Amino acid sequence: MLNDNTFGVQSPKNQNPWQRWASNNRPALIATAWVWLFFFLLALIALFTGWASLPFTVGAQVLLSLVAGYIAGRIHRKTPGGASTPVRQGILSGVLLQATTAVVILGIAILVGIGSFGALIPLMVPYFVALIPALVCSAALGALGARLAGVGRKRKVQNDTERQT
């Protein structure tokens, strides 16, 4: 008899919590992976220029969160049997972008701080001060992006049904 186990797909009961979380939030993880490098480069610019480029870089990061939310929403709508909503996937993609970038930037900041004997730490403070508002904005625009993906999909389905009748 053919079933999911025949093809090597594990039952959710047999997965550990991290595997289950990753499979439930796959659209957000994929969307984050698509956009993360650009997001990280903007964070590096903000890190080493201080307040000078912060409005531009955080603004561009928030727009990238919108894009990631849109991608997550599209992927969620294309995959059947999603465990959560597309908007939740959009929020998670925005949060993941900020959180993963912050962890990597923290590691870079520690290395640069050690290498410069703490002289460059004042340049790093603005990035970390702006992190919480940027996180909230990224989550909000990720949700908006996922919602926009749904609006476009609903219009397409509606237009297709009108053409068929």
C-alpha positions in Angstrom: 0.0 0.0 0.0 1.3 3.4 -0.9 1.3 6.2 1.7 3.5 9.1 2.9 5.9 6.8 4.7 6.6 4.9 1.4 8.3 8.0 0.0 10.2 8.9 3.1 7.8 11.6 4.4 7.8 11.5 8.2 4.6 11.7 10.2 4.4 15.0 12.2 4.2 12.8 15.3 7.6 11.4 14.7 9.3 14.8 14.1 11.1 16.7 16.8 9.7 20.1 17.7 12.2 22.0 15.5 11.3 20.0 12.4 7.6 20.4 13.1 8.1 24.2 13.5 10.1 24.4 10.3 7.6 22.4 8.3 4.7 24.5 9.6 6.5 27.7 8.8 8.2 26.8 5.6 6.8 29.7 3.5 8.2 32.2 6.0 11.6 30.5 6.0 11.8 30.4 2.2 10.8 34.0 1.9 13.4 35.0 4.5 16.0 33.1 2.6 15.2 34.9 -0.6 15.5 38.4 0.8 18.0 37.9 3.6 21.3 38.8 1.8 20.0 42.2 0.7 18.6 42.8 4.2 22.0 41.9 5.8 23.9 44.3 3.4 21.6 47.1 4.4 22.2 46.3 8.1 26.0 46.3 7.6 25.7 49.8 6.0 23.7 51.0 9.0 26.1 49.4 11.4 29.2 51.1 10.1 27.7 54.5 9.2 25.8 55.1 12.4 23.0 57.6 12.4 23.9 58.9 8.9 22.2 56.2 6.9 19.8 54.8 9.4 16.6 56.3 8.0 17.5 55.1 4.5 18.6 51.6 5.5 15.8 50.9 8.0 13.3 52.2 5.4 14.7 49.9 2.7 14.8 47.0 5.2 11.1 47.5 6.0 10.3 47.5 2.3 12.2 44.3 2.0 10.1 42.9 4.8 7.0 43.8 2.7 8.5 41.8 -0.2 9.3 38.9 2.1 5.8 38.9 3.4 4.4 39.0 -0.1 6.6 36.0 -1.0 5.6 34.1 2.1 1.9 34.8 1.4 2.2 33.6 -2.2 4.0 30.4 -1.2 1.5 29.7 1.6 -1.4 30.0 -0.8 0.3 27.7 -3.3 1.0 24.9 -0.8 -2.1 23.0 0.3 -2.9 22.2 3.9 -1.0 25.0 5.6 -1.2 24.9 9.3 -1.3 28.7 9.8 -2.6 31.8 7.9 -0.7 33.6 5.2 -0.6 36.8 7.3 1.1 34.9 10.2 3.7 33.7 7.7 4.2 37.3 6.5 4.7 38.5 10.1 7.1 35.6 10.8 9.1 36.4 7.7 9.5 40.0 8.8 10.5 39.0 12.3 12.9 36.3 11.1 14.6 38.9 8.8 15.3 41.2 11.7 16.1 38.5 14.2 18.6 36.5 12.1 20.2 39.7 10.9 20.5 41.0 14.4 22.2 37.8 15.6 24.8 38.0 12.8 25.3 41.7 13.3 25.8 41.1 17.0 28.6 38.6 16.2 30.2 41.1 13.8 29.9 43.9 16.3 31.6 41.8 19.0 34.5 41.0 16.6 34.8 44.6 15.4 34.6 45.8 19.0 37.4 43.4 20.1 39.5 44.3 17.1 39.2 48.0 17.7 39.5 47.8 21.5 36.0 49.3 21.8 36.6 52.4 19.7 33.9 51.5 17.1 31.2 50.6 19.6 29.6 54.1 19.6 29.0 53.6 15.8 27.1 50.4 16.6 24.7 51.8 19.2 22.3 53.4 16.7 21.7 50.1 14.9 20.8 48.3 18.1 18.6 51.3 19.3 16.6 51.2 16.1 16.2 47.4 16.2 13.0 47.2 18.2 11.0 49.8 16.1 12.4 48.2 13.0 11.3 44.8 14.2 7.8 46.0 14.8 7.7 47.8 11.4 9.1 44.7 9.6 6.4 42.5 11.2 3.7 44.9 10.2 4.8 45.3 6.7 5.4 41.5 6.4 1.7 41.0 7.3 0.7 43.7 4.8 2.8 42.0 2.1 1.1 38.6 2.8 -2.3 40.3 2.8 -1.5 41.9 -0.6 -0.5 38.5 -2.0 -4.0 37.3 -1.0 -5.8 40.2 -2.5 -4.0 39.7 -5.8 -4.8 36.0 -5.7 -8.5 36.6 -4.9 -8.8 39.0 -7.9 -7.2 36.5 -10.2 -9.5 33.7 -9.1 -12.5 36.0 -9.4 -11.5 37.0 -12.9 -11.0 33.4 -13.9 -14.4 32.4 -12.7 -16.0 35.3 -14.5 -14.4 34.3 -17.8 -15.6 30.7 -17.4 -19.2 31.7 -16.9 
